[in-house]
């Protein structure tokens, strides 16, 4: 998802409910019970610019 533009600072929360809240309780091994939920923040333009700058700096630091 990050290669498509999602920044790590946008991911607010990731939850897995499969063993706690089955979508199909009568079929515990059904593939639809294996799922995650993500809450993603929508960034305004200033946040996006800062994120792009921070990512560019990180890449430069890794190249040293």
DSSP file (Angstrom, degrees, kcal/mol; ACC not computed):
  #  RESIDUE AA STRUCTURE BP1 BP2  ACC     N-H-->O    O-->H-N    N-H-->O    O-->H-N    TCO  KAPPA ALPHA  PHI   PSI    X-CA   Y-CA   Z-CA
    1    1 A X    > >       0   0    0      0, 0.0     5,-1.9     0, 0.0     3,-0.7   0.000 360.0 360.0 360.0 -33.0    0.0    0.0    0.0
    2    2 A X  G > 5 +     0   0    0      1,-0.2     3,-1.5     3,-0.2     6,-0.0   0.847 360.0  59.2 -68.8 -31.4    2.9    2.3    0.7
    3    3 A X  G 3 5S+     0   0    0      1,-0.3    -1,-0.2     2,-0.1     4,-0.0   0.722 104.2  53.5 -67.9 -18.2    4.2    1.9   -2.9
    4    4 A X  G < 5S-     0   0    0     -3,-0.7    -1,-0.3     2,-0.1    -2,-0.2   0.350 134.8 -82.9 -97.5   4.6    0.9    3.2   -4.1
    5    5 A X  T < 5S+     0   0    0     -3,-1.5     2,-0.5     1,-0.3    -3,-0.2   0.390  82.0 135.8 116.9  -4.7    1.1    6.4   -2.0
    6    6 A X      < -     0   0    0     -5,-1.9    -1,-0.3     2,-0.0     2,-0.2  -0.668  45.2-143.8 -78.7 122.8   -0.1    5.5    1.6
    7    7 A X    >>  -     0   0    0     -2,-0.5     3,-1.9     1,-0.1     4,-0.6  -0.592  16.1-123.2 -86.2 148.5    2.3    7.0    4.1
    8    8 A X  G >4 S+     0   0    0      1,-0.3     3,-0.7    -2,-0.2    -1,-0.1   0.802 111.5  60.5 -61.2 -28.1    3.1    5.2    7.3
    9    9 A X  G 34 S+     0   0    0      1,-0.2    -1,-0.3    31,-0.0    32,-0.1   0.619  95.2  64.6 -73.8 -11.3    1.9    8.2    9.3
   10   10 A X  G <4 S+     0   0    0     -3,-1.9    31,-3.3    30,-0.1     2,-0.9   0.738  77.0  92.6 -82.8 -22.8   -1.6    7.8    7.8
   11   11 A X  E <<  +A   40   0A   0     -3,-0.7    29,-0.2    -4,-0.6     3,-0.1  -0.614  46.9 170.8 -78.3 108.5   -2.3    4.4    9.4
   12   12 A X  E     -     0   0A   0     27,-2.6     2,-0.3    -2,-0.9    -1,-0.2   0.841  62.3  -3.2 -85.4 -37.1   -4.1    5.2   12.6
   13   13 A X  E     -A   39   0A   0     26,-1.4    26,-2.6     2,-0.0     2,-0.4  -0.984  49.6-165.7-160.5 142.0   -5.1    1.7   13.6
   14   14 A X  E     -A   38   0A   0     -2,-0.3     2,-0.4    24,-0.2    24,-0.2  -0.998  18.6-179.6-131.5 129.1   -5.0   -2.0   12.4
   15   15 A X  E     -A   37   0A   0     22,-2.7    22,-2.6    -2,-0.4     2,-0.5  -0.978  18.0-156.8-131.6 142.3   -7.2   -4.6   14.0
   16   16 A X  E     +A   36   0A   0     -2,-0.4    20,-0.2    20,-0.2     3,-0.1  -0.980  14.8 171.3-115.6 128.6   -7.7   -8.3   13.5
   17   17 A X    >>  +     0   0    0     18,-0.9     4,-3.7    -2,-0.5     3,-1.6   0.413  40.7 112.2-114.5   0.1  -11.0   -9.8   14.7
   18   18 A X  T 34 S+     0   0    0     17,-0.6    -1,-0.1     1,-0.3    16,-0.1   0.840  87.2  34.3 -51.1 -47.2  -11.0  -13.3   13.3
   19   19 A X  T 34 S+     0   0    0      1,-0.1    -1,-0.3     2,-0.1     3,-0.1   0.562 128.0  38.4 -87.2  -5.8  -10.7  -15.2   16.6
   20   20 A X  T <4 S+     0   0    0     -3,-1.6     2,-0.3     1,-0.2    -2,-0.2   0.730 125.8  23.9-111.7 -32.4  -12.8  -12.6   18.6
   21   21 A X  S  < S-     0   0    0     -4,-3.7    -1,-0.2    12,-0.1     2,-0.1  -0.712  75.5-160.3-141.3  83.4  -15.6  -11.5   16.3
   22   22 A X        -     0   0    0     -2,-0.3     3,-0.5     1,-0.2    11,-0.1  -0.411  15.0-150.3 -69.6 136.3  -16.3  -14.1   13.7
   23   23 A X  S    S+     0   0    0      1,-0.3     2,-0.4    -2,-0.1    -1,-0.2   0.879 101.0  27.5 -69.8 -38.0  -18.2  -12.9   10.6
   24   24 A X  S >  S+     0   0    0      3,-0.2     3,-2.0     6,-0.1    -1,-0.3  -0.770  72.7 178.0-122.8  83.9  -19.7  -16.4   10.3
   25   25 A X  T 3  S+     0   0    0     -3,-0.5     3,-0.4    -2,-0.4    -1,-0.1   0.799  80.6  58.9 -59.1 -29.9  -19.8  -17.8   13.8
   26   26 A X  T 3  S+     0   0    0      1,-0.3    -1,-0.3     2,-0.1     2,-0.2   0.642 112.4  41.7 -74.5 -12.8  -21.4  -21.0   12.6
   27   27 A X    X   +     0   0    0     -3,-2.0     3,-2.0     1,-0.1    -1,-0.3  -0.659  68.3 174.4-132.2  76.8  -18.5  -21.6   10.3
   28   28 A X  T 3  S+     0   0    0     -3,-0.4    -1,-0.1     1,-0.3    -5,-0.1   0.707  79.1  50.5 -62.6 -21.0  -15.3  -20.7   12.3
   29   29 A X  T 3  S+     0   0    0      3,-0.0    -1,-0.3     4,-0.0     2,-0.1   0.345  78.1 125.3 -98.6   7.0  -12.9  -21.9    9.5
   30   30 A X    X   -     0   0    0     -3,-2.0     3,-2.1    -6,-0.3     4,-0.3  -0.448  67.6-127.8 -64.2 135.3  -14.6  -19.9    6.7
   31   31 A X  G >  S+     0   0    0      1,-0.3     3,-1.6     2,-0.2    -1,-0.1   0.770 104.7  69.3 -57.2 -27.1  -12.1  -17.6    4.9
   32   32 A X  G 3  S+     0   0    0      1,-0.3    -1,-0.3     3,-0.0    -9,-0.1   0.686  88.9  65.0 -68.2 -14.6  -14.3  -14.6    5.4
   33   33 A X  G <  S+     0   0    0     -3,-2.1     2,-1.1    -6,-0.2    -1,-0.3   0.686  85.0  80.4 -77.3 -18.0  -13.5  -14.8    9.1
   34   34 A X  S <  S+     0   0    0     -3,-1.6     2,-0.3    -4,-0.3    -1,-0.1  -0.758  70.1 123.6 -91.6  97.4   -9.9  -14.0    8.4
   35   35 A X        -     0   0    0     -2,-1.1   -18,-0.9     2,-0.0   -17,-0.6  -0.965  44.5-148.4-150.5 162.2   -9.9  -10.3    8.0
   36   36 A X  E     -A   16   0A   0     -2,-0.3     2,-0.4   -20,-0.2   -20,-0.2  -0.928  10.3-143.8-129.7 158.5   -8.4   -7.0    9.3
   37   37 A X  E     -A   15   0A   0    -22,-2.6   -22,-2.7    -2,-0.3     2,-0.4  -0.975  15.2-165.1-121.0 138.8   -9.8   -3.5    9.6
   38   38 A X  E     -A   14   0A   0     -2,-0.4     2,-0.6   -24,-0.2   -24,-0.2  -0.970  12.3-153.9-124.7 139.9   -7.7   -0.4    9.0
   39   39 A X  E     -A   13   0A   0    -26,-2.6   -27,-2.6    -2,-0.4   -26,-1.4  -0.969  20.7-171.0-110.1 120.4   -8.3    3.2    9.9
   40   40 A X  E     -A   11   0A   0     -2,-0.6     2,-0.3   -29,-0.2   -29,-0.2  -0.938  16.7-132.9-118.4 130.9   -6.4    5.5    7.6
   41   41 A X        -     0   0    0    -31,-3.3     2,-0.6    -2,-0.4    -2,-0.0  -0.600  15.6-132.3 -81.3 140.1   -6.1    9.2    8.0
   42   42 A X        -     0   0    0     -2,-0.3     2,-0.3     0, 0.0    -1,-0.0  -0.843  26.0-145.4 -90.8 121.8   -6.8   11.5    5.1
   43   43 A X        -     0   0    0     -2,-0.6     2,-0.1     1,-0.1   -33,-0.0  -0.653   3.8-133.0 -91.8 142.8   -3.9   14.0    4.8
   44   44 A X     >  -     0   0    0     -2,-0.3     4,-2.3     1,-0.1     5,-0.2  -0.344  39.6 -92.1 -80.2 174.7   -4.3   17.6    3.7
   45   45 A X  H  > S+     0   0    0      1,-0.2     4,-2.4     2,-0.2     5,-0.2   0.865 125.6  52.9 -59.7 -40.0   -1.9   19.0    1.1
   46   46 A X  H  > S+     0   0    0      1,-0.2     4,-2.3     2,-0.2    -1,-0.2   0.922 110.3  48.3 -62.6 -43.6    0.5   20.4    3.7
   47   47 A X  H  > S+     0   0    0      1,-0.2     4,-2.5     2,-0.2    -2,-0.2   0.908 110.8  51.4 -61.4 -41.9    0.7   17.0    5.4
   48   48 A X  H  X S+     0   0    0     -4,-2.3     4,-2.5     2,-0.2    -2,-0.2   0.905 109.5  49.5 -63.0 -41.7    1.4   15.4    2.1
   49   49 A X  H  X S+     0   0    0     -4,-2.4     4,-2.3     2,-0.2    -1,-0.2   0.921 112.4  47.5 -63.2 -43.9    4.2   17.8    1.3
   50   50 A X  H  X S+     0   0    0     -4,-2.3     4,-2.6     1,-0.2    -2,-0.2   0.886 111.7  50.8 -64.8 -38.7    5.8   17.2    4.7
   51   51 A X  H  X S+     0   0    0     -4,-2.5     4,-2.5     2,-0.2    -1,-0.2   0.912 110.2  49.1 -64.3 -43.2    5.5   13.4    4.2
   52   52 A X  H  X S+     0   0    0     -4,-2.5     4,-2.1     2,-0.2    -2,-0.2   0.909 112.7  48.0 -63.3 -42.3    7.1   13.6    0.8
   53   53 A X  H  X S+     0   0    0     -4,-2.3     4,-2.3     2,-0.2    -2,-0.2   0.921 111.7  49.4 -64.2 -44.3    9.9   15.6    2.1
   54   54 A X  H  X S+     0   0    0     -4,-2.6     4,-2.4     1,-0.2    -2,-0.2   0.894 110.6  50.5 -63.2 -39.8   10.4   13.3    5.1
   55   55 A X  H  X S+     0   0    0     -4,-2.5     4,-2.1     2,-0.2    -1,-0.2   0.894 109.8  50.5 -65.3 -39.4   10.5   10.2    2.8
   56   56 A X  H  X S+     0   0    0     -4,-2.1     4,-2.0     2,-0.2    -2,-0.2   0.906 110.8  48.8 -65.1 -41.3   13.1   11.9    0.5
   57   57 A X  H  X S+     0   0    0     -4,-2.3     4,-2.6     1,-0.2    -2,-0.2   0.913 109.3  52.9 -64.1 -42.9   15.3   12.7    3.5
   58   58 A X  H  X S+     0   0    0     -4,-2.4     4,-2.0     1,-0.2    -2,-0.2   0.905 108.3  50.3 -59.2 -42.3   14.9    9.1    4.7
   59   59 A X  H  X S+     0   0    0     -4,-2.1     4,-1.3     2,-0.2    -1,-0.2   0.901 110.5  49.5 -63.8 -40.5   16.1    7.8    1.3
   60   60 A X  H  X S+     0   0    0     -4,-2.0     4,-0.5     1,-0.2     3,-0.3   0.916 110.0  51.1 -63.1 -42.7   19.1   10.1    1.4
   61   61 A X  H >< S+     0   0    0     -4,-2.6     3,-0.8     1,-0.2    -1,-0.2   0.862 108.0  52.2 -63.5 -36.1   20.0    8.9    4.9
   62   62 A X  H 3< S+     0   0    0     -4,-2.0    -1,-0.2     1,-0.2    -2,-0.2   0.792 103.4  59.0 -70.0 -27.4   19.8    5.2    3.8
   63   63 A X  H 3<        0   0    0     -4,-1.3    -1,-0.2    -3,-0.3    -2,-0.2   0.612 360.0 360.0 -77.7 -11.6   22.1    5.9    0.9
   64   64 A X    <<        0   0    0     -3,-0.8    -1,-0.2    -4,-0.5    -2,-0.1   0.471 360.0 360.0 -79.4 360.0   24.9    7.1    3.2
